[in-house]
Amino acid sequence: MVKILLVEDDPLIYRMYQKAFTLEGFTTEVAVNGQEGLDKLEAFKPDIILLDIMMPTMNGIEMLTKLKAELKTKDIPVVILTNVSDAGITHEVFSKGANMIIVKSETEPDQVIGWINSVLEKTKKSNETPSAPES
Amino acid sequence: MPPANYHKLLAEQIQKALGPGAHIPDDYQTLLQLISKSYMAFDQDRQQAEAKVALRTDQLIASTSRAYSFLDSLNMGFIMCDVNPEVVLTNLSVKHMLAAKTSSAEQPETTQPDDTEWKLDSIDKLLRPEVQLKELILESLATNKPFERKEVNFGQRVLHLFIAPMVNEEKNGEKQQLGVVILVEDITEQKVLDRSKDEFLSIASHELRTPLTAIRGNAAMIKKYYAASLVDKDMAEMIADIHESSVRLISIVNDFLDASALEQGKIRMNPEVFQLGEVASDVVRELQHLCDAKGVKLIQDPSAATVPSVTADKQRIKQVIYNLVGNATKFTEQGSITISGRSDEQYVYIVVSDTGRGMSAESQHLLFRKFQQAGSSLLTRDTTKGTGLGLYISKLIVELSGGKIGLEHSEPGQGSVFSFSLPRASSTIPTAPENAELTNSIPQLNP
């Protein structure tokens, strides 16, 4: 079963995605800021992380930087889920290793699910190829 | 000396010359009277002339002081320089502006800003490094042309400078250079207002998007996962309406954000070389179902696919074509919408023509303005047709891309023809940026 770590501070948004993912049969864990997200990584071992950018305590970019610096967590695919559609931020999160950016207000939950599946498939394939770096 | 005294003096002199007590001949008397008369006439003229001069002087003083107080009451700074160039006149406003920066640093508190006589060199020094005022003045004198500096940071303030040469045309037609006039406007408040207006708009739009996303997402999920539970037809329709309302609201908010970001120059264009035909096909694919539902034919003319490549931001140009075709579908009830293409040596054109409602000549000039729907008054606005920002946004995008957008032709009841142009791709401009794999529903993939 696919395990998703959803790092999002707004209850309106995380409750919605949590329901959508559960209805699709994903196991979902919610963290309300980057620090809580990092704390939950080890025990939960997600297959994919959905990460908001603007959050209190620790924002999404900081969390992304930290988890990509850790050997244990650096290969978990990260999908940025945000409403900040700024070219500078896009460039920054891609250079830090995010796999995809989804603008929340442009996307409905079932589209998000579709994109999550496509990222999972893509990373699974690249991990199966012999040339892929081992983790 | 009054004229009567002169008469007496002259008579005494004559008496003295002829000897005391001697009889003064009549001729002498007549002569004496003549002299006195002409002197009196002369004196009258002189008095009149003096009165005139006094009047003129008063008038001159009055008009000069009027000019000075006019200059001093201006809230715009005024500096006049001669051809040397050196400052010959400054008004109160500019003195206050200049003193505001110096008083904090070097000038003693007691100095009355009104009395300070400014030298050009010290003004020039105060404005550096933002503006080289003296050089600008010399340039203005040399070229006889005005210069403008729109945003000059000056301590805590923002100034707008305008430097214009002063030339006096003489009676013989020759022009004499008098110097330059420098107008200084403090635009700080205006800048602060503009910024807070822009910030309000983008913050408000961002904050609006989050709850709207939740409304739309939840409504969509109810429709998808709980369709079976929605046995009541009205209830199902209400959920569908909630969903549609949120979709419409989000697109309005996005339009607001787009327009404000484009106006503020916050949108960075990512130019790449691409075929307009491809983008047109994408738009046709996305809007096909909408046209099918209305019974309107959406046609992509082969000419659109064969036009030369252009250099522009592909996603933004797609937005323009989408807006034009989307607009056409809104105002076309039957017939067809056609996307065609053509090109000349410099530009590639995309033309969107429809067989829709069309517009009268009077309402055509309102197109491409902010919030305008051609021909609509506030009360007759058709809110289902959108905010009226679509064409305005399209215009900003096309102009930022070096092209032009416009209405080619429109007739009420016959339909409209819109077109836009983009510069043809040249080999000197870079191709697609690395991580620009944007898809229709906007997620961006990291390659």
Interface residues (C-beta under 8 A of the other chain):
Chain A: D10 L12 I13 M16 Y17 K19 A20 L23 N83 V84 S85 A87 T90 H91 F94 G97 A98 N99 M100 I101 I102 V103 K104 S105 E106 T107 E108 P109 D110 Q111 W115
Chain B: H206 R209 T210 P211 L212 T213 A214 R216 G217 N218 A220 M221 K224 Y225 I250 V253 N254 R268 N270 N435 S441 I442 P443 Q444 L445 N446
